[in-house]
Amino acid sequence: MEYKGVIFDLDGTLVNSLEDIADSMNLVLQSRNFSGHDLQAYKYLVGNGIRKLVQEALPEAEREEGLINECYNSMIEIYRNNCISKSTLYDGIPDLLDELVSRGIKLAVLSNKADELTRKIASNLLSNWKFEVITGLSAEAYKKPNPLVALQISGIFRIRPENIIYVGDTAIDMHTANNAGMYAVGVLWGFRTKEELTSNGAMCLLNHPLDLIQILNMVKISN
């Protein structure tokens, strides 16, 4: 199989955004006199979109719709102003993107983060590379692991799903890839464990971003 396109998740895959997310959500919680969470906890709170993050971060007894809505609005406002304060590309990502671009591989970002925030982070951290599509969550119905947007990206690429590698760091990403008929690749530098990735359909695991190039090279050799 020859791979001609790569779709990346954003948080935990291209960008280490955990501190900015944690700092912003903890400010929301503290403003309501609730206890915050440590970084390790946020590794398991992220991935399902900001609204779900807010819901799960609130004390269980406080998760009523009105408060969730208020805290969601506060989180969006605070995080909008802090989403690139500490966030950085993971080591090796610039080299990987350079190599993919040099090979003519088409690139996209697909995140469950709000679309506005996905684009803001990408415009600040990923502007050195050409991405055909950069998109976040615009409606709950489109949230990963729904493969709809991944398949739309396949259409924009003009590349069949089976010729696209999908790279992410969570079970949600692996399900999205498999639901779309793409090659599911899990990264071990992100927010979740090897066990989560393998048990949810990862076809390959990367220890370092440039390991992805080995997959492309193996394909060329086999052909």
Disulfide bonds with the S-S distance in Angstrom:
none
